[in-house]
Each structure stands twice: as structure tokens, then as C-alpha cells.
């Protein structure tokens, strides 16, 4: 019976912790919502494009003649 009581105490402690965590997260969400309203922040996602990113830092290479997109230019050259 002692093992059952220990398990119940552990579960109650977990429930109490999670309930407190939920309350904390709700307060944090409310604070962030108010901050967004004050600063008139309305997040809008960036539009998706089908273009590939060839910006700095990438190792991509496109052969201007064949249009092969690979780092070594050997893709499809069998």
C-alpha cells in the first residue's frame, strides 16, 4: 500500500507543477499579447516564392548552359 500512496503523491505533485506552469504560460501569453497591441505589431508571414536561394553562404552552382543545379556541375553527366 505504501507504494501506491507514493505514486499518488508523485502524480499529485506533477499535476500541481503542471497547473502552475500553465498559469505562468497564460500570464506570459497575455503579457506578450498586450505588448503586441501597444507596439501595433501584426506579424505577417513572408510570401513564399518558388525561387531557389542562391545567397551568400551556399554551395550551390548552376551551369548557365545546361541549367544543372549542383555543387560540382557533374549532376546528370553519366
N, CA, C and O atoms as a Maestro MAE file, in Angstrom:
{
 s_m_m2io_version
 :::
 2.0.0
}

f_m_ct {
 s_m_title
 :::
 protein
 m_atom[312] {
  # First column is atom index #
  i_m_mmod_type
  r_m_x_coord
  r_m_y_coord
  r_m_z_coord
  i_m_residue_number
  s_m_chain_name
  s_m_pdb_residue_name
  s_m_pdb_atom_name
  i_m_atomic_number
  :::
  1 25 0.813 -1.193 0.000 1 A "UNK " " N  " 7
  2 3 0.000 0.000 0.000 1 A "UNK " " CA " 6
  3 2 0.859 1.260 0.000 1 A "UNK " " C  " 6
  4 15 0.446 2.293 -0.527 1 A "UNK " " O  " 8
  5 25 2.040 1.179 0.583 2 A "UNK " " N  " 7
  6 3 2.901 2.359 0.649 2 A "UNK " " CA " 6
  7 2 3.336 2.792 -0.744 2 A "UNK " " C  " 6
  8 15 3.455 3.985 -1.022 2 A "UNK " " O  " 8
  9 25 3.573 1.819 -1.619 3 A "UNK " " N  " 7
  10 3 3.986 2.148 -2.979 3 A "UNK " " CA " 6
  11 2 2.882 2.896 -3.716 3 A "UNK " " C  " 6
  12 15 3.158 3.835 -4.463 3 A "UNK " " O  " 8
  13 25 1.639 2.484 -3.511 4 A "UNK " " N  " 7
  14 3 0.503 3.159 -4.138 4 A "UNK " " CA " 6
  15 2 0.365 4.593 -3.661 4 A "UNK " " C  " 6
  16 15 0.090 5.486 -4.463 4 A "UNK " " O  " 8
  17 25 0.548 4.823 -2.396 5 A "UNK " " N  " 7
  18 3 0.447 6.175 -1.839 5 A "UNK " " CA " 6
  19 2 1.577 7.061 -2.361 5 A "UNK " " C  " 6
  20 15 1.375 8.245 -2.630 5 A "UNK " " O  " 8
  21 25 2.775 6.472 -2.502 6 A "UNK " " N  " 7
  22 3 3.900 7.233 -3.050 6 A "UNK " " CA " 6
  23 2 3.611 7.648 -4.486 6 A "UNK " " C  " 6
  24 15 3.866 8.790 -4.869 6 A "UNK " " O  " 8
  25 25 3.084 6.733 -5.270 7 A "UNK " " N  " 7
  26 3 2.745 7.023 -6.660 7 A "UNK " " CA " 6
  27 2 1.697 8.122 -6.740 7 A "UNK " " C  " 6
  28 15 1.799 9.015 -7.581 7 A "UNK " " O  " 8
  29 25 0.702 8.067 -5.883 8 A "UNK " " N  " 7
  30 3 -0.341 9.088 -5.860 8 A "UNK " " CA " 6
  31 2 0.255 10.444 -5.498 8 A "UNK " " C  " 6
  32 15 -0.103 11.456 -6.102 8 A "UNK " " O  " 8
  33 25 1.161 10.479 -4.517 9 A "UNK " " N  " 7
  34 3 1.799 11.740 -4.127 9 A "UNK " " CA " 6
  35 2 2.637 12.307 -5.265 9 A "UNK " " C  " 6
  36 15 2.636 13.515 -5.502 9 A "UNK " " O  " 8
  37 25 3.355 11.431 -5.970 10 A "UNK " " N  " 7
  38 3 4.168 11.881 -7.104 10 A "UNK " " CA " 6
  39 2 3.272 12.458 -8.187 10 A "UNK " " C  " 6
  40 15 3.570 13.518 -8.738 10 A "UNK " " O  " 8
  41 25 2.178 11.773 -8.500 11 A "UNK " " N  " 7
  42 3 1.268 12.253 -9.540 11 A "UNK " " CA " 6
  43 2 0.620 13.579 -9.140 11 A "UNK " " C  " 6
  44 15 0.461 14.464 -9.980 11 A "UNK " " O  " 8
  45 25 0.254 13.723 -7.892 12 A "UNK " " N  " 7
  46 3 -0.330 14.985 -7.426 12 A "UNK " " CA " 6
  47 2 0.686 16.120 -7.509 12 A "UNK " " C  " 6
  48 15 0.340 17.245 -7.867 12 A "UNK " " O  " 8
  49 25 1.923 15.823 -7.181 13 A "UNK " " N  " 7
  50 3 2.971 16.846 -7.278 13 A "UNK " " CA " 6
  51 2 3.181 17.258 -8.733 13 A "UNK " " C  " 6
  52 15 3.364 18.441 -9.020 13 A "UNK " " O  " 8
  53 25 3.156 16.295 -9.650 14 A "UNK " " N  " 7
  54 3 3.293 16.606 -11.072 14 A "UNK " " CA " 6
  55 2 2.126 17.456 -11.563 14 A "UNK " " C  " 6
  56 15 2.318 18.417 -12.308 14 A "UNK " " O  " 8
  57 25 0.928 17.100 -11.145 15 A "UNK " " N  " 7
  58 3 -0.259 17.856 -11.537 15 A "UNK " " CA " 6
  59 2 -0.166 19.285 -11.015 15 A "UNK " " C  " 6
  60 15 -0.479 20.233 -11.734 15 A "UNK " " O  " 8
  61 25 0.263 19.439 -9.770 16 A "UNK " " N  " 7
  62 3 0.397 20.774 -9.184 16 A "UNK " " CA " 6
  63 2 1.434 21.591 -9.945 16 A "UNK " " C  " 6
  64 15 1.216 22.771 -10.218 16 A "UNK " " O  " 8
  65 25 2.548 20.976 -10.286 17 A "UNK " " N  " 7
  66 3 3.589 21.692 -11.044 17 A "UNK " " CA " 6
  67 2 3.079 22.104 -12.415 17 A "UNK " " C  " 6
  68 15 3.276 23.244 -12.835 17 A "UNK " " O  " 8
  69 25 2.426 21.185 -13.116 18 A "UNK " " N  " 7
  70 3 1.930 21.492 -14.456 18 A "UNK " " CA " 6
  71 2 0.827 22.549 -14.424 18 A "UNK " " C  " 6
  72 15 0.738 23.377 -15.330 18 A "UNK " " O  " 8
  73 25 -0.002 22.528 -13.401 19 A "UNK " " N  " 7
  74 3 -1.037 23.551 -13.260 19 A "UNK " " CA " 6
  75 2 -0.391 24.917 -13.056 19 A "UNK " " C  " 6
  76 15 -0.831 25.905 -13.645 19 A "UNK " " O  " 8
  77 25 0.639 24.979 -12.234 20 A "UNK " " N  " 7
  78 3 1.346 26.238 -12.017 20 A "UNK " " CA " 6
  79 2 2.042 26.698 -13.303 20 A "UNK " " C  " 6
  80 15 2.063 27.892 -13.600 20 A "UNK " " O  " 8
  81 25 2.603 25.769 -14.057 21 A "UNK " " N  " 7
  82 3 3.266 26.103 -15.318 21 A "UNK " " CA " 6
  83 2 2.257 26.633 -16.337 21 A "UNK " " C  " 6
  84 15 2.551 27.582 -17.064 21 A "UNK " " O  " 8
  85 25 1.081 26.029 -16.393 22 A "UNK " " N  " 7
  86 3 0.032 26.514 -17.301 22 A "UNK " " CA " 6
  87 2 -0.364 27.941 -16.930 22 A "UNK " " C  " 6
  88 15 -0.524 28.787 -17.811 22 A "UNK " " O  " 8
  89 25 -0.518 28.211 -15.662 23 A "UNK " " N  " 7
  90 3 -0.878 29.560 -15.220 23 A "UNK " " CA " 6
  91 2 0.215 30.554 -15.592 23 A "UNK " " C  " 6
  92 15 -0.083 31.665 -16.032 23 A "UNK " " O  " 8
  93 25 1.478 30.167 -15.421 24 A "UNK " " N  " 7
  94 3 2.589 31.050 -15.764 24 A "UNK " " CA " 6
  95 2 2.605 31.342 -17.262 24 A "UNK " " C  " 6
  96 15 2.810 32.483 -17.676 24 A "UNK " " O  " 8
  97 25 2.386 30.303 -18.072 25 A "UNK " " N  " 7
  98 3 2.388 30.485 -19.520 25 A "UNK " " CA " 6
  99 2 1.212 31.342 -19.985 25 A "UNK " " C  " 6
  100 15 1.349 32.127 -20.923 25 A "UNK " " O  " 8
  101 25 0.077 31.197 -19.343 26 A "UNK " " N  " 7
  102 3 -1.063 32.055 -19.693 26 A "UNK " " CA " 6
  103 2 -0.768 33.516 -19.381 26 A "UNK " " C  " 6
  104 15 -1.109 34.400 -20.166 26 A "UNK " " O  " 8
  105 25 -0.131 33.775 -18.231 27 A "UNK " " N  " 7
  106 3 0.245 35.149 -17.894 27 A "UNK " " CA " 6
  107 2 1.240 35.698 -18.907 27 A "UNK " " C  " 6
  108 15 1.132 36.849 -19.329 27 A "UNK " " O  " 8
  109 25 2.207 34.875 -19.295 28 A "UNK " " N  " 7
  110 3 3.213 35.303 -20.269 28 A "UNK " " CA " 6
  111 2 2.565 35.586 -21.625 28 A "UNK " " C  " 6
  112 15 2.902 36.580 -22.268 28 A "UNK " " O  " 8
  113 25 1.655 34.742 -22.065 29 A "UNK " " N  " 7
  114 3 0.951 34.972 -23.326 29 A "UNK " " CA " 6
  115 2 0.150 36.265 -23.276 29 A "UNK " " C  " 6
  116 15 0.132 37.020 -24.247 29 A "UNK " " O  " 8
  117 25 -0.507 36.522 -22.162 30 A "UNK " " N  " 7
  118 3 -1.278 37.764 -22.022 30 A "UNK " " CA " 6
  119 2 -0.347 38.977 -22.069 30 A "UNK " " C  " 6
  120 15 -0.664 39.980 -22.707 30 A "UNK " " O  " 8
  121 25 0.791 38.885 -21.398 31 A "UNK " " N  " 7
  122 3 1.759 39.988 -21.416 31 A "UNK " " CA " 6
  123 2 2.250 40.249 -22.836 31 A "UNK " " C  " 6
  124 15 2.345 41.399 -23.263 31 A "UNK " " O  " 8
  125 25 2.561 39.181 -23.565 32 A "UNK " " N  " 7
  126 3 3.036 39.348 -24.938 32 A "UNK " " CA " 6
  127 2 1.936 39.889 -25.853 32 A "UNK " " C  " 6
  128 15 2.211 40.690 -26.746 32 A "UNK " " O  " 8
  129 25 0.704 39.457 -25.637 33 A "UNK " " N  " 7
  130 3 -0.402 39.959 -26.446 33 A "UNK " " CA " 6
  131 2 -0.582 41.453 -26.244 33 A "UNK " " C  " 6
  132 15 -0.784 42.198 -27.203 33 A "UNK " " O  " 8
  133 25 -0.508 41.893 -24.974 34 A "UNK " " N  " 7
  134 3 -0.627 43.329 -24.690 34 A "UNK " " CA " 6
  135 2 0.522 44.106 -25.299 34 A "UNK " " C  " 6
  136 15 0.323 45.203 -25.821 34 A "UNK " " O  " 8
  137 25 1.735 43.543 -25.239 35 A "UNK " " N  " 7
  138 3 2.888 44.222 -25.821 35 A "UNK " " CA " 6
  139 2 2.726 44.362 -27.325 35 A "UNK " " C  " 6
  140 15 3.087 45.394 -27.890 35 A "UNK " " O  " 8
  141 25 2.190 43.343 -27.983 36 A "UNK " " N  " 7
  142 3 1.955 43.415 -29.428 36 A "UNK " " CA " 6
  143 2 0.926 44.474 -29.761 36 A "UNK " " C  " 6
  144 15 1.049 45.166 -30.772 36 A "UNK " " O  " 8
  145 25 -0.089 44.608 -28.919 37 A "UNK " " N  " 7
  146 3 -1.101 45.641 -29.153 37 A "UNK " " CA " 6
  147 2 -0.513 47.033 -28.967 37 A "UNK " " C  " 6
  148 15 -0.829 47.941 -29.736 37 A "UNK " " O  " 8
  149 25 0.330 47.215 -27.966 38 A "UNK " " N  " 7
  150 3 0.928 48.522 -27.694 38 A "UNK " " CA " 6
  151 2 1.819 48.954 -28.851 38 A "UNK " " C  " 6
  152 15 1.794 50.115 -29.259 38 A "UNK " " O  " 8
  153 25 2.590 48.037 -29.367 39 A "UNK " " N  " 7
  154 3 3.517 48.372 -30.442 39 A "UNK " " CA " 6
  155 2 2.902 48.185 -31.824 39 A "UNK " " C  " 6
  156 15 3.596 48.302 -32.834 39 A "UNK " " O  " 8
  157 25 1.599 47.893 -31.875 40 A "UNK " " N  " 7
  158 3 0.883 47.692 -33.137 40 A "UNK " " CA " 6
  159 2 1.625 46.697 -34.016 40 A "UNK " " C  " 6
  160 15 1.845 46.930 -35.205 40 A "UNK " " O  " 8
  161 25 1.998 45.601 -33.410 41 A "UNK " " N  " 7
  162 3 2.748 44.559 -34.100 41 A "UNK " " CA " 6
  163 2 1.779 43.537 -34.648 41 A "UNK " " C  " 6
  164 15 1.029 42.913 -33.898 41 A "UNK " " O  " 8
  165 25 1.795 43.369 -35.956 42 A "UNK " " N  " 7
  166 3 0.941 42.390 -36.598 42 A "UNK " " CA " 6
  167 2 1.818 41.515 -37.474 42 A "UNK " " C  " 6
  168 15 2.123 41.884 -38.608 42 A "UNK " " O  " 8
  169 25 2.229 40.351 -36.962 43 A "UNK " " N  " 7
  170 3 3.136 39.529 -37.753 43 A "UNK " " CA " 6
  171 2 2.462 39.010 -39.023 43 A "UNK " " C  " 6
  172 15 1.376 38.433 -38.976 43 A "UNK " " O  " 8
  173 25 3.116 39.225 -40.133 44 A "UNK " " N  " 7
  174 3 2.627 38.689 -41.394 44 A "UNK " " CA " 6
  175 2 3.719 37.804 -41.968 44 A "UNK " " C  " 6
  176 15 4.884 38.200 -42.011 44 A "UNK " " O  " 8
  177 25 3.354 36.627 -42.404 45 A "UNK " " N  " 7
  178 3 4.372 35.730 -42.948 45 A "UNK " " CA " 6
  179 2 4.922 36.268 -44.268 45 A "UNK " " C  " 6
  180 15 4.222 36.930 -45.034 45 A "UNK " " O  " 8
  181 25 6.183 35.965 -44.504 46 A "UNK " " N  " 7
  182 3 6.794 36.373 -45.758 46 A "UNK " " CA " 6
  183 2 6.172 35.576 -46.896 46 A "UNK " " C  " 6
  184 15 5.891 34.387 -46.742 46 A "UNK " " O  " 8
  185 25 5.957 36.223 -48.038 47 A "UNK " " N  " 7
  186 3 5.370 35.479 -49.153 47 A "UNK " " CA " 6
  187 2 6.309 34.386 -49.631 47 A "UNK " " C  " 6
  188 15 7.524 34.574 -49.700 47 A "UNK " " O  " 8
  189 25 5.727 33.246 -49.958 48 A "UNK " " N  " 7
  190 3 6.529 32.122 -50.432 48 A "UNK " " CA " 6
  191 2 6.866 32.336 -51.896 48 A "UNK " " C  " 6
  192 15 6.047 32.809 -52.684 48 A "UNK " " O  " 8
  193 25 8.070 31.982 -52.231 49 A "UNK " " N  " 7
  194 3 8.487 32.042 -53.618 49 A "UNK " " CA " 6
  195 2 8.999 30.662 -54.015 49 A "UNK " " C  " 6
  196 15 9.468 29.895 -53.175 49 A "UNK " " O  " 8
  197 25 8.903 30.366 -55.276 50 A "UNK " " N  " 7
  198 3 9.391 29.086 -55.770 50 A "UNK " " CA " 6
  199 2 10.835 29.190 -56.230 50 A "UNK " " C  " 6
  200 15 11.409 28.225 -56.734 50 A "UNK " " O  " 8
  201 25 11.415 30.369 -56.053 51 A "UNK " " N  " 7
  202 3 12.800 30.562 -56.475 51 A "UNK " " CA " 6
  203 2 13.742 29.939 -55.454 51 A "UNK " " C  " 6
  204 15 13.446 29.912 -54.259 51 A "UNK " " O  " 8
  205 25 14.853 29.449 -55.921 52 A "UNK " " N  " 7
  206 3 15.865 28.897 -55.022 52 A "UNK " " CA " 6
  207 2 16.707 30.032 -54.474 52 A "UNK " " C  " 6
  208 15 16.864 31.076 -55.107 52 A "UNK " " O  " 8
  209 25 17.240 29.810 -53.297 53 A "UNK " " N  " 7
  210 3 18.049 30.827 -52.652 53 A "UNK " " CA " 6
  211 2 19.510 30.600 -53.013 53 A "UNK " " C  " 6
  212 15 20.103 29.588 -52.638 53 A "UNK " " O  " 8
  213 25 20.079 31.544 -53.740 54 A "UNK " " N  " 7
  214 3 21.487 31.460 -54.113 54 A "UNK " " CA " 6
  215 2 22.273 32.559 -53.415 54 A "UNK " " C  " 6
  216 15 23.240 33.087 -53.966 54 A "UNK " " O  " 8
  217 25 21.863 32.896 -52.224 55 A "UNK " " N  " 7
  218 3 22.527 33.944 -51.476 55 A "UNK " " CA " 6
  219 2 23.891 33.494 -50.975 55 A "UNK " " C  " 6
  220 15 24.304 32.351 -51.168 55 A "UNK " " O  " 8
  221 25 24.572 34.424 -50.331 56 A "UNK " " N  " 7
  222 3 25.896 34.129 -49.791 56 A "UNK " " CA " 6
  223 2 25.824 33.009 -48.774 56 A "UNK " " C  " 6
  224 15 24.838 32.882 -48.048 56 A "UNK " " O  " 8
  225 25 26.851 32.211 -48.723 57 A "UNK " " N  " 7
  226 3 26.929 31.132 -47.755 57 A "UNK " " CA " 6
  227 2 26.519 29.790 -48.306 57 A "UNK " " C  " 6
  228 15 26.756 28.768 -47.663 57 A "UNK " " O  " 8
  229 25 25.911 29.759 -49.478 58 A "UNK " " N  " 7
  230 3 25.502 28.490 -50.055 58 A "UNK " " CA " 6
  231 2 26.603 27.904 -50.920 58 A "UNK " " C  " 6
  232 15 27.524 28.614 -51.324 58 A "UNK " " O  " 8
  233 25 26.512 26.618 -51.204 59 A "UNK " " N  " 7
  234 3 27.494 25.970 -52.070 59 A "UNK " " CA " 6
  235 2 26.831 25.508 -53.357 59 A "UNK " " C  " 6
  236 15 27.295 24.562 -53.993 59 A "UNK " " O  " 8
  237 25 25.740 26.176 -53.745 60 A "UNK " " N  " 7
  238 3 25.024 25.779 -54.946 60 A "UNK " " CA " 6
  239 2 25.660 26.428 -56.173 60 A "UNK " " C  " 6
  240 15 26.232 27.516 -56.102 60 A "UNK " " O  " 8
  241 25 25.544 25.739 -57.274 61 A "UNK " " N  " 7
  242 3 26.113 26.235 -58.518 61 A "UNK " " CA " 6
  243 2 25.215 25.817 -59.664 61 A "UNK " " C  " 6
  244 15 24.818 24.655 -59.755 61 A "UNK " " O  " 8
  245 25 24.894 26.751 -60.533 62 A "UNK " " N  " 7
  246 3 24.045 26.446 -61.675 62 A "UNK " " CA " 6
  247 2 24.856 26.671 -62.933 62 A "UNK " " C  " 6
  248 15 25.406 27.751 -63.149 62 A "UNK " " O  " 8
  249 25 24.924 25.637 -63.764 63 A "UNK " " N  " 7
  250 3 25.589 25.747 -65.055 63 A "UNK " " CA " 6
  251 2 24.688 26.574 -65.970 63 A "UNK " " C  " 6
  252 15 23.555 26.172 -66.234 63 A "UNK " " O  " 8
  253 25 25.168 27.729 -66.461 64 A "UNK " " N  " 7
  254 3 24.312 28.584 -67.266 64 A "UNK " " CA " 6
  255 2 23.910 27.952 -68.602 64 A "UNK " " C  " 6
  256 15 22.895 28.349 -69.173 64 A "UNK " " O  " 8
  257 25 24.668 26.992 -69.112 65 A "UNK " " N  " 7
  258 3 24.355 26.368 -70.386 65 A "UNK " " CA " 6
  259 2 23.314 25.269 -70.226 65 A "UNK " " C  " 6
  260 15 22.296 25.265 -70.919 65 A "UNK " " O  " 8
  261 25 23.572 24.330 -69.303 66 A "UNK " " N  " 7
  262 3 22.676 23.184 -69.156 66 A "UNK " " CA " 6
  263 2 21.589 23.406 -68.105 66 A "UNK " " C  " 6
  264 15 20.564 22.725 -68.123 66 A "UNK " " O  " 8
  265 25 21.805 24.356 -67.186 67 A "UNK " " N  " 7
  266 3 20.841 24.589 -66.114 67 A "UNK " " CA " 6
  267 2 20.936 23.587 -64.992 67 A "UNK " " C  " 6
  268 15 20.071 23.550 -64.117 67 A "UNK " " O  " 8
  269 25 21.997 22.756 -65.002 68 A "UNK " " N  " 7
  270 3 22.176 21.759 -63.943 68 A "UNK " " CA " 6
  271 2 22.513 22.490 -62.648 68 A "UNK " " C  " 6
  272 15 23.403 23.340 -62.618 68 A "UNK " " O  " 8
  273 25 21.798 22.152 -61.587 69 A "UNK " " N  " 7
  274 3 21.988 22.785 -60.281 69 A "UNK " " CA " 6
  275 2 22.688 21.778 -59.358 69 A "UNK " " C  " 6
  276 15 22.036 20.923 -58.758 69 A "UNK " " O  " 8
  277 25 23.990 21.883 -59.252 70 A "UNK " " N  " 7
  278 3 24.725 21.013 -58.338 70 A "UNK " " CA " 6
  279 2 26.005 21.719 -57.928 70 A "UNK " " C  " 6
  280 15 26.449 22.655 -58.594 70 A "UNK " " O  " 8
  281 25 26.587 21.276 -56.850 71 A "UNK " " N  " 7
  282 3 27.774 21.956 -56.333 71 A "UNK " " CA " 6
  283 2 28.998 21.686 -57.181 71 A "UNK " " C  " 6
  284 15 29.929 22.491 -57.179 71 A "UNK " " O  " 8
  285 25 29.027 20.568 -57.914 72 A "UNK " " N  " 7
  286 3 30.218 20.263 -58.709 72 A "UNK " " CA " 6
  287 2 29.944 20.296 -60.202 72 A "UNK " " C  " 6
  288 15 30.879 20.137 -60.986 72 A "UNK " " O  " 8
  289 25 28.708 20.494 -60.629 73 A "UNK " " N  " 7
  290 3 28.392 20.572 -62.049 73 A "UNK " " CA " 6
  291 2 28.357 19.234 -62.755 73 A "UNK " " C  " 6
  292 15 28.241 19.186 -63.979 73 A "UNK " " O  " 8
  293 25 28.458 18.125 -61.992 74 A "UNK " " N  " 7
  294 3 28.530 16.811 -62.605 74 A "UNK " " CA " 6
  295 2 27.183 16.067 -62.536 74 A "UNK " " C  " 6
  296 15 27.083 14.927 -62.989 74 A "UNK " " O  " 8
  297 25 26.196 16.685 -61.993 75 A "UNK " " N  " 7
  298 3 24.911 16.016 -61.822 75 A "UNK " " CA " 6
  299 2 24.307 15.692 -63.189 75 A "UNK " " C  " 6
  300 15 24.183 16.570 -64.043 75 A "UNK " " O  " 8
  301 25 23.942 14.461 -63.384 76 A "UNK " " N  " 7
  302 3 23.308 14.023 -64.612 76 A "UNK " " CA " 6
  303 2 24.272 13.845 -65.764 76 A "UNK " " C  " 6
  304 15 23.831 13.700 -66.903 76 A "UNK " " O  " 8
  305 25 25.578 13.851 -65.513 77 A "UNK " " N  " 7
  306 3 26.569 13.720 -66.583 77 A "UNK " " CA " 6
  307 2 27.043 12.275 -66.665 77 A "UNK " " C  " 6
  308 15 28.240 12.012 -66.552 77 A "UNK " " O  " 8
  309 25 26.142 11.356 -66.856 78 A "UNK " " N  " 7
  310 3 26.513 9.937 -66.974 78 A "UNK " " CA " 6
  311 2 26.809 9.569 -68.392 78 A "UNK " " C  " 6
  312 15 27.137 8.416 -68.675 78 A "UNK " " O  " 8
  :::
 }
 m_bond[311] {
  # First column is bond index #
  i_m_from
  i_m_to
  i_m_order
  :::
  1 1 2 1
  2 2 3 1
  3 3 4 2
  4 3 5 1
  5 5 6 1
  6 6 7 1
  7 7 8 2
  8 7 9 1
  9 9 10 1
  10 10 11 1
  11 11 12 2
  12 11 13 1
  13 13 14 1
  14 14 15 1
  15 15 16 2
  16 15 17 1
  17 17 18 1
  18 18 19 1
  19 19 20 2
  20 19 21 1
  21 21 22 1
  22 22 23 1
  23 23 24 2
  24 23 25 1
  25 25 26 1
  26 26 27 1
  27 27 28 2
  28 27 29 1
  29 29 30 1
  30 30 31 1
  31 31 32 2
  32 31 33 1
  33 33 34 1
  34 34 35 1
  35 35 36 2
  36 35 37 1
  37 37 38 1
  38 38 39 1
  39 39 40 2
  40 39 41 1
  41 41 42 1
  42 42 43 1
  43 43 44 2
  44 43 45 1
  45 45 46 1
  46 46 47 1
  47 47 48 2
  48 47 49 1
  49 49 50 1
  50 50 51 1
  51 51 52 2
  52 51 53 1
  53 53 54 1
  54 54 55 1
  55 55 56 2
  56 55 57 1
  57 57 58 1
  58 58 59 1
  59 59 60 2
  60 59 61 1
  61 61 62 1
  62 62 63 1
  63 63 64 2
  64 63 65 1
  65 65 66 1
  66 66 67 1
  67 67 68 2
  68 67 69 1
  69 69 70 1
  70 70 71 1
  71 71 72 2
  72 71 73 1
  73 73 74 1
  74 74 75 1
  75 75 76 2
  76 75 77 1
  77 77 78 1
  78 78 79 1
  79 79 80 2
  80 79 81 1
  81 81 82 1
  82 82 83 1
  83 83 84 2
  84 83 85 1
  85 85 86 1
  86 86 87 1
  87 87 88 2
  88 87 89 1
  89 89 90 1
  90 90 91 1
  91 91 92 2
  92 91 93 1
  93 93 94 1
  94 94 95 1
  95 95 96 2
  96 95 97 1
  97 97 98 1
  98 98 99 1
  99 99 100 2
  100 99 101 1
  101 101 102 1
  102 102 103 1
  103 103 104 2
  104 103 105 1
  105 105 106 1
  106 106 107 1
  107 107 108 2
  108 107 109 1
  109 109 110 1
  110 110 111 1
  111 111 112 2
  112 111 113 1
  113 113 114 1
  114 114 115 1
  115 115 116 2
  116 115 117 1
  117 117 118 1
  118 118 119 1
  119 119 120 2
  120 119 121 1
  121 121 122 1
  122 122 123 1
  123 123 124 2
  124 123 125 1
  125 125 126 1
  126 126 127 1
  127 127 128 2
  128 127 129 1
  129 129 130 1
  130 130 131 1
  131 131 132 2
  132 131 133 1
  133 133 134 1
  134 134 135 1
  135 135 136 2
  136 135 137 1
  137 137 138 1
  138 138 139 1
  139 139 140 2
  140 139 141 1
  141 141 142 1
  142 142 143 1
  143 143 144 2
  144 143 145 1
  145 145 146 1
  146 146 147 1
  147 147 148 2
  148 147 149 1
  149 149 150 1
  150 150 151 1
  151 151 152 2
  152 151 153 1
  153 153 154 1
  154 154 155 1
  155 155 156 2
  156 155 157 1
  157 157 158 1
  158 158 159 1
  159 159 160 2
  160 159 161 1
  161 161 162 1
  162 162 163 1
  163 163 164 2
  164 163 165 1
  165 165 166 1
  166 166 167 1
  167 167 168 2
  168 167 169 1
  169 169 170 1
  170 170 171 1
  171 171 172 2
  172 171 173 1
  173 173 174 1
  174 174 175 1
  175 175 176 2
  176 175 177 1
  177 177 178 1
  178 178 179 1
  179 179 180 2
  180 179 181 1
  181 181 182 1
  182 182 183 1
  183 183 184 2
  184 183 185 1
  185 185 186 1
  186 186 187 1
  187 187 188 2
  188 187 189 1
  189 189 190 1
  190 190 191 1
  191 191 192 2
  192 191 193 1
  193 193 194 1
  194 194 195 1
  195 195 196 2
  196 195 197 1
  197 197 198 1
  198 198 199 1
  199 199 200 2
  200 199 201 1
  201 201 202 1
  202 202 203 1
  203 203 204 2
  204 203 205 1
  205 205 206 1
  206 206 207 1
  207 207 208 2
  208 207 209 1
  209 209 210 1
  210 210 211 1
  211 211 212 2
  212 211 213 1
  213 213 214 1
  214 214 215 1
  215 215 216 2
  216 215 217 1
  217 217 218 1
  218 218 219 1
  219 219 220 2
  220 219 221 1
  221 221 222 1
  222 222 223 1
  223 223 224 2
  224 223 225 1
  225 225 226 1
  226 226 227 1
  227 227 228 2
  228 227 229 1
  229 229 230 1
  230 230 231 1
  231 231 232 2
  232 231 233 1
  233 233 234 1
  234 234 235 1
  235 235 236 2
  236 235 237 1
  237 237 238 1
  238 238 239 1
  239 239 240 2
  240 239 241 1
  241 241 242 1
  242 242 243 1
  243 243 244 2
  244 243 245 1
  245 245 246 1
  246 246 247 1
  247 247 248 2
  248 247 249 1
  249 249 250 1
  250 250 251 1
  251 251 252 2
  252 251 253 1
  253 253 254 1
  254 254 255 1
  255 255 256 2
  256 255 257 1
  257 257 258 1
  258 258 259 1
  259 259 260 2
  260 259 261 1
  261 261 262 1
  262 262 263 1
  263 263 264 2
  264 263 265 1
  265 265 266 1
  266 266 267 1
  267 267 268 2
  268 267 269 1
  269 269 270 1
  270 270 271 1
  271 271 272 2
  272 271 273 1
  273 273 274 1
  274 274 275 1
  275 275 276 2
  276 275 277 1
  277 277 278 1
  278 278 279 1
  279 279 280 2
  280 279 281 1
  281 281 282 1
  282 282 283 1
  283 283 284 2
  284 283 285 1
  285 285 286 1
  286 286 287 1
  287 287 288 2
  288 287 289 1
  289 289 290 1
  290 290 291 1
  291 291 292 2
  292 291 293 1
  293 293 294 1
  294 294 295 1
  295 295 296 2
  296 295 297 1
  297 297 298 1
  298 298 299 1
  299 299 300 2
  300 299 301 1
  301 301 302 1
  302 302 303 1
  303 303 304 2
  304 303 305 1
  305 305 306 1
  306 306 307 1
  307 307 308 2
  308 307 309 1
  309 309 310 1
  310 310 311 1
  311 311 312 2
  :::
 }
}
